Amino acid sequence: MSDPQIEQKISRNVRRSVGIAVLRRLRRMVDAETEQEAKKSALATRLAWAFALAAVAAVLWIAFR
């Protein structure tokens, strides 16, 4: 092989390696974002249940007072 062919092959392999690393990093970022959204959703659900129970307790307290 001539020198330009070797350089071309090395360049192609480097770009491939860098591209794969970038895709892995993006995937980790997406996974972290998805996990954070799931945690927010769970917290919102718990808060909604807590407010609903507080509302029911308030109505029962007013009704039976």
Buried (B, 14 or more C-beta within 10 A) or exposed (E): EEEEEEEEEEEEEEEEEEEEEEEEEEEEEEEEEEEEEEEEEEEEEEEEEEEEEEEEEEEEEEEEE
